[in-house]
C-alpha cells in the first residue's frame, strides 16, 4: 500500500541522487583525504570539485545570469512569459469558481 509506494519513490530518488554523490565522494577520497595541501573545494560544507569548477570558472550560481547585458534576452522572453502567466491566472480563477460552486452545491 502506502509504505510500498513510499519505498519505491525513495528508491527512485536514490537512483537519481547516487551518481553525483558518489562522484563527489570519489573525488574527495582521492584528492582531499590525507593531502598535505588540499584543494580549496575540499574545505566547503559539501566538497564538490564540479561545483567549485562551475563557480570559479563558469560563473554558475544563483542569479549570476541576471546582468544588464542580458536585458535583450529577457525582453525577448517577456511575451511568452506574459502569455503563460495570463493563462495560469485565468485557470486559477476558473478553478476557484468551480470549487466555490461545488462547495455551495454541497451545502444544499
N, C-alpha and C positions, 0 to 999 in steps of 0.2 A: 504494500500500500504506500502510504506516505513516506515511511522510512526508507523503503526501497527506492522510491523516486528521488529522495534527498541524497542517498548514497550514489545513485547513478549520476546525478548532477555534480556532486563533489568529485567523482572520478573523471568526468569530462573536464572540469576546471583544472584538475591536477595534470591531465594530459596536455592541456594548453599551456599551463604555467611552468611545467617542469623544464622544458628545454632552455629558456633564458636563465632560470635559476641555476640549473646545473652548469651552464656555460660560465656564469659568473663565479660559481664555486670552483670550477676547474681553473679559471684564471687566477683566482685568489690563492688557491693552493700552490700553483706553480710560481707565482710572482711575488706574493706578499708574505707567506709564512716562512719565517726564518731568514728573510732577506735583510742584509745589513742596511741597504739603502732602498727602502720600499718606495715604489712609485706613488705619486700624490693621490691617485684614485684608491689606493689601499686604505687610506685614512678616513674615508667617508662613512656615513652611517650604514649604507648598503653599498659595499665596494663593487663597482661595475666599471670595467675598462671601457666598454662600449658607451655607457652613459657619459663617462669622462671625455672620451673622444668626441662625442656629439657636442657636448657643452663647450669644450675647449676649441675645437677646430671648425665646427659647422655652425655654431651659434644656435643650436637647437635648445629650446626651453619654453616655458610658459610665456606667451605674449612676445616672444622675440621677433615674430613676423610683423607685429603691429608697428610699422615705421612709416614715416611720412612718405617715403618713396614708394610705398605700396598703395597709396591712395587710388591710382587708376584701377588697380585690381579690385579694390573694394567697391568703387563706383560701377565697374563692370558687373559685379555680382549683385548689386543693390536691387535691380528689378526682379530678379528671380527670388531673392530673399524676401522682398516685399510681397510678392505673389504668394509664396509659401506661408508667410505669416498671416496674410489675409484669409487664405483658405483654412488654416489652422484655427483662426479666431472664429470664422463662420461655423466650422464644425463643432467647436467647443460650445458656442451659443446654441446650436441646434440640439446638441446632446443634452444640454441643461434644460431646454424646453421639453424635450421628450421625457426626461427624468421627472420634471415637475408635473407633467400631465399624468405620468404613471403613478406618481405619489398621490396626486389628487384623486385619481380613479381608485386607488387602494383605500382612501379614506371613506369612500361612499359605501 
